[in-house]
């Protein structure tokens, strides 16, 4: 009987020990399960910095791409600058091609057909008239030598003042004028004067051999009188130069 009770007690003790071990094992398994469950979380946490780094790298990559895009536009801007430079060259060429030096018309001889001639009385010097010939043509013209004058029906040529020869031939661009003064009387005093009403102005050529082209026919200022000892100057480019004689 005692042996049976003892045996039963040992069996119970063994069962409790087995249960205790099973419980401990279960706890250990539970702890392992918890640890196992926690591990992924830890791994997830450990992965998060890596994800942030990747995001930063991705941002850097995006910035790099944007920077690269800005650099790619520079050649286009340089190309535009180059294009403007080419345009500048074209303007320069145009400017050179538009020069009037080589494209101007060749000068011709001034005549009554391409000039407008007027005659006016001046207060100084006294007994002087002023001839003005203005180029009305489209080409420059040369006012050669001195005008040849014919008062009314006079047959003799009016004297020319040789001392008034200019340094160069007077060239008139369209719209410009040449001047010559007429001394109505000269030395000696007391010569007979002729009343004049009309004046014919003849132009001379380069060779100064008679007149050339059409003459200009003018009406003299009222009260004009001229003498055989009067004179006319050479054509001058300035009015003052004509009136100094």
C-alpha positions as CSV (number, residue, x, y, z in Angstrom):
1,X,0.0,0.0,0.0
2,X,2.8,2.4,1.0
3,X,4.6,1.4,-2.1
4,X,1.6,2.2,-4.3
5,X,1.2,5.6,-2.7
6,X,4.8,6.3,-3.1
7,X,4.7,5.2,-6.7
8,X,1.7,7.4,-7.3
9,X,3.5,10.3,-5.6
10,X,6.5,9.9,-7.8
11,X,4.4,9.6,-10.9
12,X,2.6,12.9,-9.9
13,X,5.9,14.5,-9.2
14,X,7.2,13.4,-12.6
15,X,4.1,14.7,-14.3
16,X,4.4,18.1,-12.6
17,X,8.0,18.3,-13.6
18,X,7.0,17.4,-17.2
19,X,4.3,20.0,-17.1
20,X,6.7,22.6,-15.7
21,X,9.2,21.9,-18.4
22,X,6.4,22.1,-21.0
23,X,5.4,25.5,-19.5
24,X,8.9,26.7,-19.5
25,X,9.3,25.5,-23.1
26,X,6.1,27.2,-24.0
27,X,7.3,30.4,-22.4
28,X,10.6,30.1,-24.2
29,X,8.7,29.5,-27.5
30,X,6.4,32.4,-26.7
31,X,9.5,34.6,-26.0
32,X,11.1,33.3,-29.1
33,X,7.9,34.1,-31.0
34,X,7.8,37.5,-29.5
35,X,11.5,38.0,-30.3
36,X,10.8,36.7,-33.8
37,X,7.9,39.1,-34.1
38,X,10.0,41.9,-32.8
39,X,12.9,41.2,-35.1
40,X,11.0,42.2,-38.3
41,X,10.0,45.4,-36.5
42,X,13.6,46.0,-35.7
43,X,14.6,45.1,-39.2
44,X,11.8,47.4,-40.5
45,X,13.2,50.2,-38.2
46,X,16.7,49.4,-39.4
47,X,15.5,49.6,-43.0
48,X,13.9,53.0,-42.5
49,X,17.2,55.0,-42.4
50,X,18.1,53.2,-45.6
51,X,14.9,54.3,-47.2
52,X,15.6,57.9,-46.1
53,X,19.0,57.6,-47.6
54,X,17.5,56.3,-50.8
55,X,15.0,59.2,-50.8
56,X,17.9,61.7,-50.3
57,X,19.8,60.0,-53.1
58,X,16.8,60.2,-55.3
59,X,16.4,63.9,-54.4
60,X,20.1,64.5,-55.2
61,X,19.6,62.6,-58.5
62,X,16.6,64.8,-59.3
63,X,18.6,68.0,-58.5
64,X,21.4,66.7,-60.6
65,X,19.0,66.1,-63.5
66,X,17.6,69.6,-63.1
67,X,21.1,71.0,-63.0
68,X,21.9,69.0,-66.1
69,X,18.8,70.5,-67.8
70,X,20.0,74.0,-67.0
71,X,23.4,73.2,-68.5
72,X,21.8,71.8,-71.6
73,X,20.1,75.2,-72.3
74,X,23.4,77.1,-72.4
75,X,24.4,76.0,-75.9
76,X,21.0,77.3,-77.2
77,X,21.7,80.6,-75.6
78,X,25.2,80.7,-77.1
79,X,23.7,79.7,-80.4
80,X,21.3,82.7,-80.1
81,X,24.3,85.0,-79.3
82,X,26.1,83.6,-82.3
83,X,23.1,84.3,-84.4
84,X,23.0,87.9,-83.2
85,X,26.7,88.1,-84.1
86,X,25.9,86.9,-87.6
87,X,23.1,89.5,-87.8
88,X,25.6,92.2,-86.8
89,X,27.9,91.1,-89.6
90,X,25.0,91.3,-92.0
91,X,24.2,94.8,-90.8
92,X,27.8,95.7,-91.3
93,X,27.7,94.3,-94.8
94,X,24.5,96.1,-95.5
95,X,25.9,99.2,-94.2
96,X,29.0,98.8,-96.4
97,X,26.8,97.9,-99.4
98,X,24.6,101.0,-98.8
99,X,27.6,103.5,-99.1
100,X,26.8,106.2,-101.6
101,X,30.5,106.7,-102.5
102,X,30.6,104.0,-105.2
103,X,27.0,104.3,-106.3
104,X,26.7,108.0,-106.9
105,X,26.2,109.4,-110.4
106,X,29.1,110.7,-112.4
107,X,29.4,114.5,-112.4
108,X,28.3,116.5,-115.4
109,X,28.8,120.1,-116.6
110,X,26.6,122.7,-115.1
111,X,24.3,124.3,-117.7
112,X,21.1,126.3,-117.9
113,X,19.2,123.0,-118.1
114,X,20.4,121.5,-114.8
115,X,20.7,124.7,-112.7
116,X,18.5,127.5,-111.6
117,X,20.2,130.9,-112.1
118,X,19.2,134.1,-110.3
119,X,20.6,137.6,-110.4
120,X,20.2,140.0,-107.4
121,X,21.5,143.5,-106.5
122,X,23.7,143.8,-103.4
123,X,24.4,146.8,-101.2
124,X,28.1,145.9,-100.8
125,X,30.2,146.2,-102.8
126,X,28.4,149.1,-104.5
127,X,27.5,148.7,-108.2
128,X,27.6,144.9,-108.0
129,X,25.2,142.2,-108.9
130,X,25.3,138.6,-107.6
131,X,24.8,135.6,-109.8
132,X,23.7,132.3,-108.0
133,X,23.5,129.0,-109.9
134,X,21.8,126.2,-108.0
135,X,22.1,122.5,-109.1
136,X,18.6,121.3,-109.7
137,X,19.6,118.0,-111.3
138,X,20.1,114.5,-109.8
139,X,23.8,114.4,-110.4
140,X,26.7,116.6,-109.3
141,X,27.8,119.2,-111.8
142,X,31.0,121.2,-112.4
143,X,30.8,125.0,-112.6
144,X,33.7,125.5,-114.9
145,X,35.6,128.8,-115.2
146,X,33.5,131.9,-115.3
147,X,30.1,132.6,-116.7
148,X,30.0,134.3,-120.1
149,X,27.6,137.3,-119.9
150,X,25.5,139.0,-122.6
151,X,23.7,142.2,-121.7
152,X,20.7,142.8,-123.9
153,X,21.9,143.0,-127.4
154,X,25.6,143.7,-126.7
155,X,28.0,142.0,-129.2
156,X,31.2,142.0,-127.1
157,X,31.8,139.5,-124.4
158,X,31.8,140.9,-120.9
159,X,35.3,141.0,-119.3
160,X,36.3,138.2,-116.9
161,X,38.4,139.0,-113.8
162,X,41.4,136.7,-113.9
163,X,42.4,137.4,-110.4
164,X,39.3,135.6,-109.1
165,X,40.3,132.1,-110.3
166,X,39.5,129.6,-107.5
167,X,41.9,127.0,-106.2
168,X,39.8,124.2,-107.6
169,X,36.8,123.7,-109.9
170,X,33.5,124.3,-108.1
171,X,31.5,121.0,-107.8
172,X,27.8,121.3,-107.0
173,X,26.0,118.4,-105.4
174,X,22.2,118.5,-106.1
175,X,20.8,121.5,-104.2
176,X,24.2,123.3,-103.8
177,X,25.0,126.7,-105.3
178,X,27.9,128.5,-107.0
179,X,28.3,132.2,-106.9
180,X,29.8,134.9,-109.2
181,X,29.7,138.6,-108.8
182,X,29.3,141.2,-111.5
183,X,31.1,144.5,-111.2
184,X,28.9,146.8,-113.3
185,X,31.6,149.4,-113.7
186,X,35.3,149.6,-113.2
187,X,38.3,151.8,-113.9
188,X,38.6,154.3,-115.2
189,X,35.6,156.2,-113.9
190,X,33.5,158.4,-116.2
191,X,32.9,155.8,-118.9
192,X,29.6,155.7,-120.6
193,X,27.0,153.4,-118.9
194,X,24.4,151.4,-120.6
195,X,21.0,150.7,-119.2
196,X,20.3,147.0,-119.1
197,X,17.0,145.0,-118.8
198,X,18.0,141.5,-119.6
199,X,21.0,139.3,-119.1
200,X,22.0,136.0,-120.7
201,X,24.3,133.7,-118.8
202,X,26.3,131.1,-120.7
203,X,28.1,128.2,-119.1
204,X,31.5,127.0,-120.3
205,X,33.0,123.5,-120.6
206,X,36.2,122.1,-119.1
207,X,38.2,123.2,-122.1
208,X,36.9,126.7,-121.9
209,X,36.3,126.8,-125.6
210,X,33.0,128.7,-126.0
211,X,29.7,128.0,-124.3
212,X,28.1,124.6,-123.6
213,X,24.5,123.6,-123.1
214,X,21.5,125.8,-122.8
215,X,22.0,129.4,-121.4
216,X,20.0,131.0,-118.7
217,X,18.0,134.1,-119.6
218,X,17.4,136.5,-116.7
219,X,15.7,139.8,-116.1
220,X,18.0,142.4,-114.5
221,X,17.0,144.3,-111.4
222,X,15.3,147.6,-112.1
223,X,17.7,150.5,-112.7
224,X,20.7,148.4,-113.7
225,X,23.4,150.1,-115.7
226,X,26.6,148.6,-116.9
227,X,29.9,149.8,-118.4
228,X,32.3,148.3,-120.9
229,X,35.0,148.2,-118.2
230,X,32.9,146.1,-115.8
231,X,33.8,142.5,-115.0
232,X,32.5,139.1,-113.8
233,X,34.3,136.8,-111.4
234,X,34.9,133.0,-111.8
235,X,32.3,130.8,-110.1
236,X,33.0,130.5,-106.4
237,X,31.7,128.0,-103.8
238,X,31.1,130.7,-101.2
239,X,29.1,133.9,-101.6
240,X,31.6,135.9,-99.6
241,X,34.5,134.8,-101.9
242,X,32.5,136.1,-104.9
243,X,31.7,139.5,-103.3
244,X,35.2,140.2,-102.2
245,X,36.2,141.6,-105.7
